[in-house]
Amino acid sequence: MLLFQSPEWSEDLKDLNREMHIKCTYNGVQLSEGEFPQNWLRDGIQIKILFPFRLKPWAQTSKKVP
């Protein structure tokens, strides 16, 4: 408990589990899990991160403090 705030690990873990990594070609075309293009070493691949995780000390609350 820091500054009279309780940690919200469950919300952080939920956000961490949402993060996804997708392999794509250089042009952004999505690849399947085990598939690589024939010339991927020469052409290259990219990794697209969906819902990137950021550790937040406190979650946003919907309550307004007067």
PyMOL Python script that loads the backbone (N, CA, C, O; Angstrom):
from pymol import cmd

cmd.read_pdbstr("""\
ATOM      1  N   MET A   1       0.846  -1.159   0.000  1.00  0.00           N
ATOM      2  CA  MET A   1       0.000   0.000   0.000  1.00  0.00           C
ATOM      3  C   MET A   1       0.903   1.236   0.000  1.00  0.00           C
ATOM      4  O   MET A   1       1.631   1.498   0.958  1.00  0.00           O
ATOM      5  N   LEU A   2       0.836   1.957  -1.060  1.00  0.00           N
ATOM      6  CA  LEU A   2       1.658   3.143  -1.240  1.00  0.00           C
ATOM      7  C   LEU A   2       0.745   4.346  -1.366  1.00  0.00           C
ATOM      8  O   LEU A   2      -0.152   4.367  -2.209  1.00  0.00           O
ATOM      9  N   LEU A   3       0.969   5.339  -0.534  1.00  0.00           N
ATOM     10  CA  LEU A   3       0.153   6.551  -0.546  1.00  0.00           C
ATOM     11  C   LEU A   3      -1.333   6.238  -0.366  1.00  0.00           C
ATOM     12  O   LEU A   3      -2.193   6.843  -1.006  1.00  0.00           O
ATOM     13  N   PHE A   4      -1.608   5.298   0.502  1.00  0.00           N
ATOM     14  CA  PHE A   4      -2.971   4.894   0.839  1.00  0.00           C
ATOM     15  C   PHE A   4      -3.768   4.407  -0.366  1.00  0.00           C
ATOM     16  O   PHE A   4      -4.991   4.541  -0.394  1.00  0.00           O
ATOM     17  N   GLN A   5      -3.090   3.849  -1.355  1.00  0.00           N
ATOM     18  CA  GLN A   5      -3.733   3.268  -2.530  1.00  0.00           C
ATOM     19  C   GLN A   5      -3.454   1.767  -2.515  1.00  0.00           C
ATOM     20  O   GLN A   5      -2.328   1.353  -2.237  1.00  0.00           O
ATOM     21  N   SER A   6      -4.431   0.973  -2.800  1.00  0.00           N
ATOM     22  CA  SER A   6      -4.201  -0.463  -2.859  1.00  0.00           C
ATOM     23  C   SER A   6      -3.741  -0.842  -4.273  1.00  0.00           C
ATOM     24  O   SER A   6      -4.220  -0.265  -5.249  1.00  0.00           O
ATOM     25  N   PRO A   7      -2.816  -1.808  -4.393  1.00  0.00           N
ATOM     26  CA  PRO A   7      -2.357  -2.206  -5.735  1.00  0.00           C
ATOM     27  C   PRO A   7      -3.472  -2.916  -6.494  1.00  0.00           C
ATOM     28  O   PRO A   7      -4.349  -3.544  -5.902  1.00  0.00           O
ATOM     29  N   GLU A   8      -3.417  -2.803  -7.796  1.00  0.00           N
ATOM     30  CA  GLU A   8      -4.461  -3.390  -8.639  1.00  0.00           C
ATOM     31  C   GLU A   8      -3.822  -4.375  -9.605  1.00  0.00           C
ATOM     32  O   GLU A   8      -3.897  -4.206 -10.822  1.00  0.00           O
ATOM     33  N   TRP A   9      -3.190  -5.409  -9.049  1.00  0.00           N
ATOM     34  CA  TRP A   9      -2.471  -6.394  -9.852  1.00  0.00           C
ATOM     35  C   TRP A   9      -3.399  -7.146 -10.784  1.00  0.00           C
ATOM     36  O   TRP A   9      -3.008  -7.482 -11.902  1.00  0.00           O
ATOM     37  N   SER A  10      -4.619  -7.416 -10.347  1.00  0.00           N
ATOM     38  CA  SER A  10      -5.536  -8.189 -11.197  1.00  0.00           C
ATOM     39  C   SER A  10      -5.856  -7.431 -12.483  1.00  0.00           C
ATOM     40  O   SER A  10      -5.953  -8.035 -13.551  1.00  0.00           O
ATOM     41  N   GLU A  11      -6.021  -6.113 -12.386  1.00  0.00           N
ATOM     42  CA  GLU A  11      -6.290  -5.323 -13.594  1.00  0.00           C
ATOM     43  C   GLU A  11      -5.059  -5.267 -14.492  1.00  0.00           C
ATOM     44  O   GLU A  11      -5.184  -5.300 -15.716  1.00  0.00           O
ATOM     45  N   ASP A  12      -3.863  -5.182 -13.892  1.00  0.00           N
ATOM     46  CA  ASP A  12      -2.637  -5.171 -14.682  1.00  0.00           C
ATOM     47  C   ASP A  12      -2.433  -6.509 -15.394  1.00  0.00           C
ATOM     48  O   ASP A  12      -2.025  -6.536 -16.555  1.00  0.00           O
ATOM     49  N   LEU A  13      -2.714  -7.617 -14.709  1.00  0.00           N
ATOM     50  CA  LEU A  13      -2.570  -8.932 -15.336  1.00  0.00           C
ATOM     51  C   LEU A  13      -3.575  -9.124 -16.461  1.00  0.00           C
ATOM     52  O   LEU A  13      -3.267  -9.755 -17.472  1.00  0.00           O
ATOM     53  N   LYS A  14      -4.777  -8.581 -16.289  1.00  0.00           N
ATOM     54  CA  LYS A  14      -5.790  -8.676 -17.344  1.00  0.00           C
ATOM     55  C   LYS A  14      -5.321  -7.920 -18.588  1.00  0.00           C
ATOM     56  O   LYS A  14      -5.492  -8.398 -19.709  1.00  0.00           O
ATOM     57  N   ASP A  15      -4.727  -6.732 -18.387  1.00  0.00           N
ATOM     58  CA  ASP A  15      -4.198  -5.962 -19.516  1.00  0.00           C
ATOM     59  C   ASP A  15      -3.022  -6.676 -20.167  1.00  0.00           C
ATOM     60  O   ASP A  15      -2.884  -6.659 -21.390  1.00  0.00           O
ATOM     61  N   LEU A  16      -2.168  -7.308 -19.349  1.00  0.00           N
ATOM     62  CA  LEU A  16      -1.019  -8.038 -19.885  1.00  0.00           C
ATOM     63  C   LEU A  16      -1.464  -9.224 -20.735  1.00  0.00           C
ATOM     64  O   LEU A  16      -0.841  -9.516 -21.756  1.00  0.00           O
ATOM     65  N   ASN A  17      -2.519  -9.901 -20.333  1.00  0.00           N
ATOM     66  CA  ASN A  17      -3.017 -11.053 -21.085  1.00  0.00           C
ATOM     67  C   ASN A  17      -3.677 -10.645 -22.396  1.00  0.00           C
ATOM     68  O   ASN A  17      -3.818 -11.479 -23.290  1.00  0.00           O
ATOM     69  N   ARG A  18      -4.084  -9.387 -22.536  1.00  0.00           N
ATOM     70  CA  ARG A  18      -4.682  -8.902 -23.792  1.00  0.00           C
ATOM     71  C   ARG A  18      -3.636  -8.663 -24.872  1.00  0.00           C
ATOM     72  O   ARG A  18      -3.950  -8.702 -26.061  1.00  0.00           O
ATOM     73  N   GLU A  19      -2.373  -8.413 -24.457  1.00  0.00           N
ATOM     74  CA  GLU A  19      -1.328  -8.084 -25.426  1.00  0.00           C
ATOM     75  C   GLU A  19      -1.112  -9.249 -26.391  1.00  0.00           C
ATOM     76  O   GLU A  19      -1.018 -10.403 -25.974  1.00  0.00           O
ATOM     77  N   MET A  20      -1.034  -8.929 -27.696  1.00  0.00           N
ATOM     78  CA  MET A  20      -0.867  -9.945 -28.736  1.00  0.00           C
ATOM     79  C   MET A  20       0.286  -9.550 -29.646  1.00  0.00           C
ATOM     80  O   MET A  20       0.491  -8.370 -29.930  1.00  0.00           O
ATOM     81  N   HIS A  21       1.041 -10.553 -30.101  1.00  0.00           N
ATOM     82  CA  HIS A  21       2.136 -10.329 -31.051  1.00  0.00           C
ATOM     83  C   HIS A  21       1.803 -11.082 -32.339  1.00  0.00           C
ATOM     84  O   HIS A  21       1.543 -12.285 -32.315  1.00  0.00           O
ATOM     85  N   ILE A  22       1.813 -10.365 -33.455  1.00  0.00           N
ATOM     86  CA  ILE A  22       1.453 -10.945 -34.752  1.00  0.00           C
ATOM     87  C   ILE A  22       2.620 -10.759 -35.706  1.00  0.00           C
ATOM     88  O   ILE A  22       3.117  -9.647 -35.884  1.00  0.00           O
ATOM     89  N   LYS A  23       3.058 -11.867 -36.323  1.00  0.00           N
ATOM     90  CA  LYS A  23       4.119 -11.793 -37.331  1.00  0.00           C
ATOM     91  C   LYS A  23       3.520 -11.323 -38.650  1.00  0.00           C
ATOM     92  O   LYS A  23       2.480 -11.816 -39.087  1.00  0.00           O
ATOM     93  N   CYS A  24       4.194 -10.364 -39.277  1.00  0.00           N
ATOM     94  CA  CYS A  24       3.722  -9.797 -40.539  1.00  0.00           C
ATOM     95  C   CYS A  24       4.883  -9.711 -41.524  1.00  0.00           C
ATOM     96  O   CYS A  24       6.051  -9.719 -41.135  1.00  0.00           O
ATOM     97  N   THR A  25       4.537  -9.629 -42.802  1.00  0.00           N
ATOM     98  CA  THR A  25       5.556  -9.361 -43.811  1.00  0.00           C
ATOM     99  C   THR A  25       5.932  -7.887 -43.723  1.00  0.00           C
ATOM    100  O   THR A  25       5.349  -7.130 -42.947  1.00  0.00           O
ATOM    101  N   TYR A  26       6.907  -7.494 -44.522  1.00  0.00           N
ATOM    102  CA  TYR A  26       7.339  -6.098 -44.518  1.00  0.00           C
ATOM    103  C   TYR A  26       6.203  -5.162 -44.933  1.00  0.00           C
ATOM    104  O   TYR A  26       6.166  -4.004 -44.519  1.00  0.00           O
ATOM    105  N   ASN A  27       5.278  -5.668 -45.752  1.00  0.00           N
ATOM    106  CA  ASN A  27       4.139  -4.862 -46.220  1.00  0.00           C
ATOM    107  C   ASN A  27       2.968  -4.869 -45.252  1.00  0.00           C
ATOM    108  O   ASN A  27       1.972  -4.188 -45.497  1.00  0.00           O
ATOM    109  N   GLY A  28       3.059  -5.622 -44.151  1.00  0.00           N
ATOM    110  CA  GLY A  28       1.996  -5.652 -43.158  1.00  0.00           C
ATOM    111  C   GLY A  28       0.997  -6.775 -43.333  1.00  0.00           C
ATOM    112  O   GLY A  28      -0.028  -6.791 -42.652  1.00  0.00           O
ATOM    113  N   VAL A  29       1.266  -7.725 -44.237  1.00  0.00           N
ATOM    114  CA  VAL A  29       0.363  -8.862 -44.441  1.00  0.00           C
ATOM    115  C   VAL A  29       0.614  -9.868 -43.328  1.00  0.00           C
ATOM    116  O   VAL A  29       1.750 -10.285 -43.104  1.00  0.00           O
ATOM    117  N   GLN A  30      -0.455 -10.258 -42.627  1.00  0.00           N
ATOM    118  CA  GLN A  30      -0.346 -11.153 -41.489  1.00  0.00           C
ATOM    119  C   GLN A  30       0.040 -12.562 -41.914  1.00  0.00           C
ATOM    120  O   GLN A  30      -0.464 -13.073 -42.914  1.00  0.00           O
ATOM    121  N   LEU A  31       0.936 -13.192 -41.154  1.00  0.00           N
ATOM    122  CA  LEU A  31       1.353 -14.569 -41.406  1.00  0.00           C
ATOM    123  C   LEU A  31       0.700 -15.490 -40.382  1.00  0.00           C
ATOM    124  O   LEU A  31       0.295 -15.044 -39.308  1.00  0.00           O
ATOM    125  N   SER A  32       0.599 -16.770 -40.714  1.00  0.00           N
ATOM    126  CA  SER A  32       0.052 -17.717 -39.752  1.00  0.00           C
ATOM    127  C   SER A  32       1.127 -18.044 -38.710  1.00  0.00           C
ATOM    128  O   SER A  32       2.278 -17.630 -38.849  1.00  0.00           O
ATOM    129  N   GLU A  33       0.745 -18.788 -37.668  1.00  0.00           N
ATOM    130  CA  GLU A  33       1.653 -19.092 -36.564  1.00  0.00           C
ATOM    131  C   GLU A  33       2.945 -19.763 -37.022  1.00  0.00           C
ATOM    132  O   GLU A  33       4.027 -19.324 -36.633  1.00  0.00           O
ATOM    133  N   GLY A  34       2.864 -20.805 -37.831  1.00  0.00           N
ATOM    134  CA  GLY A  34       4.054 -21.550 -38.227  1.00  0.00           C
ATOM    135  C   GLY A  34       4.579 -21.217 -39.608  1.00  0.00           C
ATOM    136  O   GLY A  34       5.568 -21.805 -40.048  1.00  0.00           O
ATOM    137  N   GLU A  35       3.946 -20.292 -40.297  1.00  0.00           N
ATOM    138  CA  GLU A  35       4.298 -19.997 -41.684  1.00  0.00           C
ATOM    139  C   GLU A  35       5.301 -18.856 -41.763  1.00  0.00           C
ATOM    140  O   GLU A  35       5.146 -17.830 -41.100  1.00  0.00           O
ATOM    141  N   PHE A  36       6.331 -19.045 -42.580  1.00  0.00           N
ATOM    142  CA  PHE A  36       7.265 -17.981 -42.917  1.00  0.00           C
ATOM    143  C   PHE A  36       7.346 -17.923 -44.433  1.00  0.00           C
ATOM    144  O   PHE A  36       7.331 -18.968 -45.083  1.00  0.00           O
ATOM    145  N   PRO A  37       7.432 -16.730 -45.018  1.00  0.00           N
ATOM    146  CA  PRO A  37       7.587 -16.647 -46.468  1.00  0.00           C
ATOM    147  C   PRO A  37       8.924 -17.257 -46.884  1.00  0.00           C
ATOM    148  O   PRO A  37       9.842 -17.362 -46.071  1.00  0.00           O
ATOM    149  N   GLN A  38       9.030 -17.653 -48.134  1.00  0.00           N
ATOM    150  CA  GLN A  38      10.254 -18.305 -48.608  1.00  0.00           C
ATOM    151  C   GLN A  38      11.479 -17.428 -48.431  1.00  0.00           C
ATOM    152  O   GLN A  38      12.519 -17.915 -47.987  1.00  0.00           O
ATOM    153  N   ASN A  39      11.388 -16.176 -48.758  1.00  0.00           N
ATOM    154  CA  ASN A  39      12.543 -15.284 -48.707  1.00  0.00           C
ATOM    155  C   ASN A  39      12.472 -14.334 -47.505  1.00  0.00           C
ATOM    156  O   ASN A  39      12.781 -13.150 -47.635  1.00  0.00           O
ATOM    157  N   TRP A  40      12.073 -14.841 -46.356  1.00  0.00           N
ATOM    158  CA  TRP A  40      11.875 -13.957 -45.221  1.00  0.00           C
ATOM    159  C   TRP A  40      13.192 -13.390 -44.703  1.00  0.00           C
ATOM    160  O   TRP A  40      13.210 -12.287 -44.156  1.00  0.00           O
ATOM    161  N   LEU A  41      14.282 -14.112 -44.863  1.00  0.00           N
ATOM    162  CA  LEU A  41      15.574 -13.570 -44.426  1.00  0.00           C
ATOM    163  C   LEU A  41      15.984 -12.370 -45.270  1.00  0.00           C
ATOM    164  O   LEU A  41      16.559 -11.410 -44.758  1.00  0.00           O
ATOM    165  N   ARG A  42      15.692 -12.428 -46.539  1.00  0.00           N
ATOM    166  CA  ARG A  42      16.058 -11.333 -47.439  1.00  0.00           C
ATOM    167  C   ARG A  42      15.036 -10.198 -47.361  1.00  0.00           C
ATOM    168  O   ARG A  42      15.411  -9.027 -47.294  1.00  0.00           O
ATOM    169  N   ASP A  43      13.745 -10.544 -47.370  1.00  0.00           N
ATOM    170  CA  ASP A  43      12.684  -9.537 -47.385  1.00  0.00           C
ATOM    171  C   ASP A  43      12.396  -8.968 -45.995  1.00  0.00           C
ATOM    172  O   ASP A  43      12.000  -7.809 -45.873  1.00  0.00           O
ATOM    173  N   GLY A  44      12.589  -9.770 -44.955  1.00  0.00           N
ATOM    174  CA  GLY A  44      12.350  -9.329 -43.584  1.00  0.00           C
ATOM    175  C   GLY A  44      10.929  -9.584 -43.117  1.00  0.00           C
ATOM    176  O   GLY A  44      10.023  -9.791 -43.924  1.00  0.00           O
ATOM    177  N   ILE A  45      10.749  -9.568 -41.815  1.00  0.00           N
ATOM    178  CA  ILE A  45       9.424  -9.685 -41.215  1.00  0.00           C
ATOM    179  C   ILE A  45       9.290  -8.589 -40.162  1.00  0.00           C
ATOM    180  O   ILE A  45      10.285  -8.010 -39.725  1.00  0.00           O
ATOM    181  N   GLN A  46       8.066  -8.315 -39.764  1.00  0.00           N
ATOM    182  CA  GLN A  46       7.779  -7.351 -38.709  1.00  0.00           C
ATOM    183  C   GLN A  46       6.882  -8.011 -37.682  1.00  0.00           C
ATOM    184  O   GLN A  46       6.170  -8.968 -37.987  1.00  0.00           O
ATOM    185  N   ILE A  47       6.922  -7.496 -36.466  1.00  0.00           N
ATOM    186  CA  ILE A  47       6.052  -7.988 -35.404  1.00  0.00           C
ATOM    187  C   ILE A  47       5.125  -6.846 -35.012  1.00  0.00           C
ATOM    188  O   ILE A  47       5.566  -5.787 -34.565  1.00  0.00           O
ATOM    189  N   LYS A  48       3.824  -7.089 -35.192  1.00  0.00           N
ATOM    190  CA  LYS A  48       2.812  -6.096 -34.840  1.00  0.00           C
ATOM    191  C   LYS A  48       2.336  -6.405 -33.417  1.00  0.00           C
ATOM    192  O   LYS A  48       1.984  -7.547 -33.120  1.00  0.00           O
ATOM    193  N   ILE A  49       2.324  -5.405 -32.541  1.00  0.00           N
ATOM    194  CA  ILE A  49       1.878  -5.594 -31.167  1.00  0.00           C
ATOM    195  C   ILE A  49       0.511  -4.941 -31.019  1.00  0.00           C
ATOM    196  O   ILE A  49       0.356  -3.731 -31.184  1.00  0.00           O
ATOM    197  N   LEU A  50      -0.478  -5.775 -30.703  1.00  0.00           N
ATOM    198  CA  LEU A  50      -1.831  -5.281 -30.468  1.00  0.00           C
ATOM    199  C   LEU A  50      -2.059  -5.164 -28.967  1.00  0.00           C
ATOM    200  O   LEU A  50      -1.625  -6.028 -28.204  1.00  0.00           O
ATOM    201  N   PHE A  51      -2.725  -4.121 -28.545  1.00  0.00           N
ATOM    202  CA  PHE A  51      -3.011  -3.847 -27.141  1.00  0.00           C
ATOM    203  C   PHE A  51      -1.729  -3.872 -26.303  1.00  0.00           C
ATOM    204  O   PHE A  51      -1.616  -4.686 -25.387  1.00  0.00           O
ATOM    205  N   PRO A  52      -0.751  -2.988 -26.601  1.00  0.00           N
ATOM    206  CA  PRO A  52       0.501  -3.013 -25.845  1.00  0.00           C
ATOM    207  C   PRO A  52       0.270  -2.769 -24.355  1.00  0.00           C
ATOM    208  O   PRO A  52      -0.561  -1.949 -23.964  1.00  0.00           O
ATOM    209  N   PHE A  53       1.015  -3.492 -23.545  1.00  0.00           N
ATOM    210  CA  PHE A  53       0.865  -3.426 -22.092  1.00  0.00           C
ATOM    211  C   PHE A  53       1.747  -2.324 -21.524  1.00  0.00           C
ATOM    212  O   PHE A  53       2.924  -2.214 -21.869  1.00  0.00           O
ATOM    213  N   ARG A  54       1.171  -1.520 -20.658  1.00  0.00           N
ATOM    214  CA  ARG A  54       1.915  -0.512 -19.906  1.00  0.00           C
ATOM    215  C   ARG A  54       1.545  -0.666 -18.440  1.00  0.00           C
ATOM    216  O   ARG A  54       0.365  -0.660 -18.092  1.00  0.00           O
ATOM    217  N   LEU A  55       2.538  -0.803 -17.587  1.00  0.00           N
ATOM    218  CA  LEU A  55       2.287  -0.925 -16.155  1.00  0.00           C
ATOM    219  C   LEU A  55       1.877   0.436 -15.607  1.00  0.00           C
ATOM    220  O   LEU A  55       2.593   1.424 -15.768  1.00  0.00           O
ATOM    221  N   LYS A  56       0.724   0.475 -14.962  1.00  0.00           N
ATOM    222  CA  LYS A  56       0.206   1.721 -14.408  1.00  0.00           C
ATOM    223  C   LYS A  56       0.199   1.603 -12.886  1.00  0.00           C
ATOM    224  O   LYS A  56      -0.277   0.598 -12.357  1.00  0.00           O
ATOM    225  N   PRO A  57       0.714   2.599 -12.170  1.00  0.00           N
ATOM    226  CA  PRO A  57       0.713   2.502 -10.716  1.00  0.00           C
ATOM    227  C   PRO A  57      -0.707   2.424 -10.148  1.00  0.00           C
ATOM    228  O   PRO A  57      -0.956   1.679  -9.199  1.00  0.00           O
ATOM    229  N   TRP A  58      -1.633   3.186 -10.722  1.00  0.00           N
ATOM    230  CA  TRP A  58      -3.016   3.142 -10.292  1.00  0.00           C
ATOM    231  C   TRP A  58      -3.907   3.192 -11.511  1.00  0.00           C
ATOM    232  O   TRP A  58      -3.647   3.936 -12.456  1.00  0.00           O
ATOM    233  N   ALA A  59      -4.951   2.402 -11.483  1.00  0.00           N
ATOM    234  CA  ALA A  59      -5.895   2.370 -12.607  1.00  0.00           C
ATOM    235  C   ALA A  59      -6.758   3.619 -12.564  1.00  0.00           C
ATOM    236  O   ALA A  59      -6.936   4.234 -11.513  1.00  0.00           O
ATOM    237  N   GLN A  60      -7.289   3.981 -13.718  1.00  0.00           N
ATOM    238  CA  GLN A  60      -8.185   5.132 -13.794  1.00  0.00           C
ATOM    239  C   GLN A  60      -9.514   4.770 -13.150  1.00  0.00           C
ATOM    240  O   GLN A  60     -10.047   3.684 -13.380  1.00  0.00           O
ATOM    241  N   THR A  61     -10.040   5.665 -12.357  1.00  0.00           N
ATOM    242  CA  THR A  61     -11.337   5.428 -11.724  1.00  0.00           C
ATOM    243  C   THR A  61     -12.376   6.309 -12.393  1.00  0.00           C
ATOM    244  O   THR A  61     -12.057   7.364 -12.940  1.00  0.00           O
ATOM    245  N   SER A  62     -13.594   5.873 -12.343  1.00  0.00           N
ATOM    246  CA  SER A  62     -14.673   6.637 -12.951  1.00  0.00           C
ATOM    247  C   SER A  62     -15.287   7.627 -11.961  1.00  0.00           C
ATOM    248  O   SER A  62     -16.130   8.440 -12.341  1.00  0.00           O
ATOM    249  N   LYS A  63     -14.867   7.563 -10.687  1.00  0.00           N
ATOM    250  CA  LYS A  63     -15.400   8.472  -9.680  1.00  0.00           C
ATOM    251  C   LYS A  63     -14.666   9.793  -9.741  1.00  0.00           C
ATOM    252  O   LYS A  63     -13.451   9.837  -9.936  1.00  0.00           O
ATOM    253  N   LYS A  64     -15.425  10.884  -9.572  1.00  0.00           N
ATOM    254  CA  LYS A  64     -14.821  12.205  -9.519  1.00  0.00           C
ATOM    255  C   LYS A  64     -14.668  12.631  -8.054  1.00  0.00           C
ATOM    256  O   LYS A  64     -15.571  12.463  -7.235  1.00  0.00           O
ATOM    257  N   VAL A  65     -13.517  13.174  -7.766  1.00  0.00           N
ATOM    258  CA  VAL A  65     -13.261  13.661  -6.410  1.00  0.00           C
ATOM    259  C   VAL A  65     -13.653  15.128  -6.369  1.00  0.00           C
ATOM    260  O   VAL A  65     -13.219  15.904  -7.220  1.00  0.00           O
ATOM    261  N   PRO A  66     -14.477  15.527  -5.381  1.00  0.00           N
ATOM    262  CA  PRO A  66     -14.935  16.927  -5.332  1.00  0.00           C
ATOM    263  C   PRO A  66     -13.816  17.885  -4.985  1.00  0.00           C
ATOM    264  O   PRO A  66     -14.040  19.093  -4.906  1.00  0.00           O
TER     265      PRO A  66
END
""", "prot")
cmd.dss("prot")
cmd.show_as("cartoon", "prot")
cmd.util.cbc("prot")
cmd.orient("prot")
